[in-house]
Amino acid sequence: MKKLKIYNEIKGFRVPRAKLGQAFDRFVRTEKVGRKFDVRLVFVGEAAIAKLNKKWRDVDEPTDVLSFNYDGGKAGEGEIYICVRVAEKNAREDGRSVGEEVLFLFVHGLLHLGGHTHENKRKYDEMMERARGILGI
């Protein structure tokens, strides 16, 4: 069973649920994930994501997105945290809407849950190409 659960901890932020659901469905089809793929997407503030970033990456600052795979590196179960404020800043800098940035970060997180990484330029380029394909851009 493939499920997406969305949680919003940010007052005033309107979650683009339909578009996130569409992106999730395209990811599942494109990446041919297994029978079970459970994802929890959580929208958080800067303090919450900074705390997670410090605990798990030893980086003492907010980031835009963090992914946690709970199925041993296989696409099966995980969580994605997106910081709305950092997404808003990224969107302004890149000339995108906040909705477009949130969708991009979500797909980026999904690709990490699916086992993709970007520790070198080749893998980064491949991951970005996959994300653009899923988003249809």
Secondary structure, DSSP 8 states (H G I E B T S, - for coil): -EEEEEEE--TT----HHHHHHHHHHHHHHHT--S-EEEEEEEE-HHHHHHHHHHHH---S--SEEEEE-STTSTTEEEEEEEHHHHHHHHHHHT--HHHHHHHHHHHHHHHHTT---SSHHHHHHHHHHHHHHHT-
